[in-house]
Amino acid sequence: MPRVLNTLLLACVLSATTAQAAQPLTEYDEWQVISLYPPHGVYQAELLPQLVTAVEGLWQVQGSDGEPLLRSVDSLASMNVIVAQQDEVRFRRIIEKGELNAAGMQRLQALVEEHPLVQRRLVSADGSATHLWLRLKKPATAEGLQQLSDHLAASLNAAGHQCVVAANARGPLAGRYMTQWQYDTPQRADGVAALQALATAQQQLSNAPGAPDSEHGRNYSALNLLSYLGGILGGELLDANGLPQSNAALAQMYMMAESLRSRDLQALARPDFRQLQLVVLGHKAPLNAPPVSNYQLTHTSIWQASARDYRVLDCRAQGLVTSENE
């Protein structure tokens, strides 16, 4: 009996340890966000080059140790995306300084609304504000975000604006979350089947209580980016539902993205489909991760518009507006 009891106890301990190890890791993300209200909206040809210069200047901001604060920044002024332009597929800056005439501004607006990694993540639905998503080299602090916000304000003010930083102002993302889930499977997966599982999970997520409306956000994955890429490449890459027709079509789109040196697609789904990302932006309360068939949830990352991680930079003549965004 003692030997049997010991065996049972050992089995229970191993089972509990395995179960504990299998629990997905949840952490509050290190993203920090600045929402910028330009004087007359985002789509102003005079403003955008100034914004590019101001954002580039953030790389010069140093902490108390003399080291640059920034590790990365996603914004209209800094991101590159794949676009189709003049019968050519290019990997280009969202804002091209030489293309800010009337036709260029129309293309920019269309790109913002069409590209799944831009949309509400970088520009508010009414075009009145744009968002900068920042990662610091060290753990995020309110002081670091304030320093970057102040530097951005000073750069824009030097260009003739009157911008004010506010920690508690009601911005477009106030009271909102961004959640990113990572799913893994131990074996190389069939790409089309993985995307079909993602489509089911995303539909379930869209119908969940508390899911964001189209004005404030959406959910997206590699499926959305592949549908976008298939649309600009043309041919018979996609089926009627916007899914890649085959694994051969998938491979073609991955090779195209790789040839243009874009890493966005691989960040959302590895080419062997052993790891997937699903992102939802704009919800007002935590959401449960939807299951993805044949995958295990391994990591949850959450950003929340908090006093530490969110600032509003208002450059409008009327000053900070606190009621219209409530």
N, C-alpha and C positions, 0 to 999 in steps of 0.2 A: 504493500500500500504506500509506504513513504516514497518509493521510486515512482509509482504512478502519479502520486500527488505532486511530486517535484516536476514531473514532465508536464502535468496540466498547468501548474503555476508558470513554468517557463513558456509554455505555449500562449498563455494569457498575456504575459509580459511582452512577448514578441509581437503578438497581435495588436496590443495597445500601442507599442512603439511604431509599428508599421502604419497604423491608422493615424497617429499623430504626425508622422512624416508626410503622409499623403494630404494633409490639410493644406489648402492653397494659402500662399502668403498674401496678406493684405497690408498695404502701407499707404500712407498719405504721400502723394507724389511730390517731387521736388520742383514741379513747374510753379512759376509765379507769373502773374499776368498784369499788364498795364493796358487799360482801355483808354484810347485817345479820342476825344471829341475835337476834330478840326473846326476852324471857324465857320465853314460853310459846307460841311460834309466831306466825305472821303474822296469823292471823284472830282478833284480839282487839279487841273494840270500844273498850276503854279505850286501847289502844296507838295505834290508827290516827290519831286526831286529833293525838296527840303527835308522830307521825311526820310528818304534814303540816306542823306548825309547825317541826319540826327541819329538814326539807328546804327549806322556804321561807327559813329562816335562812342557808342556804348561799350565797344570792345576796349576802349582806352581807360574805362573806369576801374580803379584799383581799390582793393580793400586795405585794411590797416597794415597788412603784411607786405604791401607793395605789389601784390600779384593781381592780375586782372580778375574781376569778379565773374565774368560771363563764361559759360561753357557752350551755350548754344542759344539762338534766338530764332523763332519762327514768326514771320510777319510778312505783310505785303511788301515791305521794303527789303527783305533779305532772302525770301524763299525762291528756289528754282522749281519749275514744274514743266512737265511735258505738254506741249501744245502743237496743234496743227496750224500752220500759217503759210499761206502762199504755196500750197501744194508741197509743203515740206514739214516734216516732224522734227521739232526742236526741243531741247531742254534749256529753258531760258528763265531769266528773272521775271517775276510777275510784273514788276514795274520796269519798263525799258525807257530810259530817259529820252531816247531819240524817237519815241513813238507815243508822244502825249498830245498829238493833234486830236481833232474831233473823232476821226475814225479809230485812232489808237485808244482813246478813252472808252469808246463803245466796246472794243475788243476786250479791254481790261474788265469792264463790268460783266461782260458775258463770261469771261474766264472765271471770275469770282463765283458766279452763280452755278457754273457747270462743273467745276473741279471739286471732287468730293473731299479733298484735303484742305480746301480753302473755305468757301461758303461761310456759314455762321461761325466757324472757328476763327476767321480773321476779320470779318466785316459784319456789322449788325444788319438786320433785315432791311432797315430803312436807309442804310448807307450813311448814317450820321456818325458812326464810330468804327474804329478799327482796333484790333487786339494784338498785342505783342506777347507771345508766350516765351518766357525766359527760363533757362536753367543756369544755376550758378555752379561754380567749380566745387564749392564747399556747401555744407548743409544750408538750406534756405533760411534766411532771417528777415525780419521786418526791416532791419536797418539796411541790409543789402538792397532790398527792393526800393526802399526810399531813396537811397543814393542813386540808383539807376533812374528812377523816376525824376529826381531833381535834375540830373544831367540831361535827360531827354527834354525836360521843360526849358532848361537854359539854352540848349541848342536851338530849339524852335523859337524861343523868345529873341535870340540873337538874329533870327531871320525876319523879325518884325511882328511876331505873334505875342499874345498876352495869355500865357498858359499857367494854370494853377493846379498843383497836385493836391489831391484830397484822399485821405485814407478811408474815410467812411462814407463818401458820396455814393449815391445810388447810380451805378453804371449798368450797362446792358447785361453784364454777367453777375450782378449782385444777387445773392441767394441761389446761385446756380452751381452745379457740379460738372466735372468731367471724370468719367470712369473708363479705365482701360483694363480689359480682361485678356489674359494669356491662356491659351489652351495648347496642350501638348499630347502627342501620341508617340509611343516608342518606335514605331515602324514607319518607313516611308509610306505615304498615303497616296491614294488616287486623287489627283487634283480636282477633277470635275466633281467627284463624290464629296470632297471636302467643301467645295464651294456651295454645293447643294445643301449640305448640312448648315453652313453659315447662313444661307438664305432663309432657311427655316428658323434659325435662332434669331435672326434680325427681324423677321416678321413677328415672332413672338415678343421680342423686345419692344417693337413699335406699338404693340397692342397692350403692353403692360401698364397698370396704373402708375401714374407719375412720369410716363415717358414724355420727352420734350415735344412741344409742337414745332412746326416748321419755322416759326418766327424766331425761336430761341435756339434751335439746335437740331440734331439728328443723330442716328447711329450710322457707323460706316465700318467697312472692313476691306480686305483685298478684293472682295467681290465688286464693290463699288468702283474701285480704281481700275480693275480689269474691264468693267463695262465701259468706263470712260475711255480707256485706251483703245478698246475694240471699236468704239464709235469713231474715234479720230483716225484710226488706221484703215477702216473700211474693210471691204472684202467680206468673206463669210466666216469671220472669227467668232461671232456671237449668234446665239439662237434667238428666237422670238421673245424670250424672257430676259435677255441681256446676259445670259450665262455663256461662257466660252463653249463652243461647239464640241471641243475634244481636248484631250491632253496635248495633242500636237499644236492646236491653236494656243493653248496656254503657254507651251514652251516658246512659241514664236513671240508672244507678248513679253515674256520674261527676258528673252534674248534682246529684244528691241530696247527695253528699259535699261538693261545692262550696258548695251552699246552706247547709250546716251549718258551713262554714268549716273543714273537716277537710282537711289537706294530706297525710295519710298515703298515700292511694291514688296521688296524683300523684307522690309521692316514690318509689314502687315502680314505676310505669309512667306515662310521660307520656300525656296523652289521645290524642296522635297515634301512640302506640306506636313512636316512633322510638328510645326509650331504655327499657330494662328493668333492674330490679335483682333479683338472686337472693341470698338470705341463708341461711347455715347457721350454727347455733349449737350448741356442745357437743361438737365433735369433738376428739379427743386428738392429732391430727397434721394437718399441712397436707393439704388436698384439692385435686385437680385440678378446674378449672372444667369443668362439662359443656358440650358444644356446644348452642347454641340455634339452630335452623334459621333461616337468612336473616339472622342477626345476627352481629356481630363483638364478641368480648370486648375491651373498651377499658380497663378499670380493675379492679384487685383491691385490696381493702382488708382488712387483717387485724388483729384484736385478739387478744392472747395474755395469759393470766393470769401476768404477770411481776411481779418485785419493783417495777418502776416503775409498773405499771398496774393492780395489784390489791391491795386491802386487805380484811380481814375485821374486822367490828365485832361483838363477841360480848357480848350482854347477859344471857346465861343464868347462873343462879345457880351452876352447877357450873364456870363459867369456860370457857376455851378447850378445845375437844375436838379432838384432832388425829388420832384413829384412825378414828372412825366414818365419815369421808368419804374415806378413802384408796381 
